[in-house]
Amino acid sequence: MTYTFRAGPDRTIEGDLQPPVAQLLVQLFGEMIELLGPDEPPAAPTSTDPLAVELGLDDLGVEQPGAEIPADPALARLFPNAYPEDEQASAEFRRYTEGDLRTAKRDRVRSALETLGTGQGGKFELTEQQALCWLGALNDLRLVLGARFGLSDDGQEPGSDLPPEDPMQILVPAYYYLGYLQESLLEALPR
């Protein structure tokens, strides 16, 4: 019997991916890491007050450039505008959260990549934590593809606005398959 994900012993999840699927995921996860950008070392504290540094307020009172909404629609979808009606509050929120969000997304993708290995496919086992990383990584991949397709609401069909010769058309089945993988993994999670 074939499966993609199923509940395993001791609250684990068993995965079984065909080589082409594993190779596609390795490629897409790799592109996601590139999209998210390199790991950035934490900025040096600008304050000598240890309490301010500990609370993350070391730059309080220091003029900081506002964090801009990403120009890339896929990144804008991954890091949406928290306060669309208040540009200053949105920039402040982004400045304090986007770095950690990028790191968390990168870590989830890396966790999924580690379990895939070189993309040869086959059977593998996930812990609950790894499965949650997979879910987040798959969700982010679908958000990126959706943004690339120009999807803005639930009623749109991915690729429907693209001409048949557009290279993005090849990713329409991948978009749907990522949804299937998410569903399969959700059903396999221990309850």
Secondary structure as UniProt FT lines:
FT   STRAND          5..7
FT   HELIX           9..11
FT   STRAND          13..17
FT   HELIX           19..36
FT   HELIX           50..54
FT   TURN            55..56
FT   TURN            58..61
FT   HELIX           73..78
FT   TURN            84..85
FT   HELIX           87..116
FT   TURN            117..118
FT   STRAND          122..126
FT   HELIX           128..149
FT   TURN            154..155
FT   TURN            158..161
FT   TURN            164..165
FT   HELIX           167..171
FT   HELIX           172..188
//
